Amino acid sequence: MNSRKVVFLFYSTFLIGTTAGFIIGMTLDWQTHMNDLSNLSFGGVAMVIITSAIWTVIAQMGFFAYLTIHRFGLGIFKSVKLWNKVQVVLIAFALFDLMFFRHFFFASEGESMLGYAIFPLLLLGYGLIVAAIKSKDTNRSAFIPTVFFIVVVTLIEWIPALRENDYTFLLTAIVPLLVANTWQILVLHHLHRQPNGKQPGVEAVNEKERQANQQTRNKKTQSRK
């Protein structure tokens, strides 16, 4: 991926995520002040835009952090299948923690935990849909990493909002995060697309890296001779 594609990814994600956050923010704000539209001041609109932009930037930082972590995971576990199993376990832990800790901190006495399973189930369902689209466009090995990114990484980015039991705040945060993350993960393989139109799998990329490393070692050995 060259610098032009990186710039395109950054600005397109920023625009799409901020727009989505602005739409949901203004919708919720309008519903709150629908009886008094004069409260929708320029300062309020500007704050909605700034807040949406901040969440979008957080999503961008999380995306590039995940790309680094993903490469480290493949390098540490030396196997795509093993790394995928680890990601599945982390997905399960993240979803359970989302339900358990929100219930622990915000539930009233005697309130069931089932009501706090709604967010985890919705997030998992959305992640599965995005992963199905991603794997259809690329290959099956992209399914688990995509679910992991949409669920776990988005959840980590969402933590500042999860500290408050305010559904308006939760929605204005999760919408730009999910929209930005969905765009980034679905457009990435198009930016990496090969001239022949084929998308390289993880195994192919790893094999190319091993060949490049082997060539480097051979050159060093020959230079010493």
Steps between C-alpha positions, in 0.01 A plus 500: 500500500652834394466838671221611267283208606575564868392863461184387321421253779550765767292775343221276372466333840505836677229638273274192513532446875451866588196526272341191656567633849360840407180346364433287808603783731270753337215247488524432872547869577196592290288243681614644833416861403216434257270727704752784501707510180664826611725292726670358190766771489806525278715408799298183554536399136873569510535289813323209330741523206807519726383207713433289190841587360670398826332159501596452135865579572491251789368239253787578261760460774341172605508372144872557450569361848308186407696455177819502708357261759376267226847473349650439845240230567582320175870525580465374858265208441654402162163370383192671360269237652653532848489882488136482390417275797663750734293778344179300547578462870569873531172579321308285748674663798437850366128438444458340842685786668278754323192330643640419844665829588214719376265291713740517795536879492160618378238236585250574773444248777338184369533601134569211264820477297306403187416861421870581487557229238330711233803714415742202480261303278435793268873571473576133429223480240630810325855365509388172343325684217805715424727193523279311253529787252877522553561127458283491188706781344834348606529152651374296795810570709385862536177406685629464858741799485215718373267392781782560748561849367136601489421356845811522717674804356175698477424403860838630618445825311152523655624480861486877573128498419435171679606659826173693493155343501368758254342342192524823301873519567539130420324538163683817396826316568431157353356620168811688375722225640315221321458692175867599492621152591270335247622727223865445591482121515295468181705742290841370612516206261409727208802716581715185511351351184754355257523598131348164400194574714573221748519557872795328673414285800681504833696189411623661177609814680684297766668292233621813321639633827682174569649504149609862541661423837674196356637706210629760745677232706650348184636838391656558843660155488642561152636841598686348795662246269 
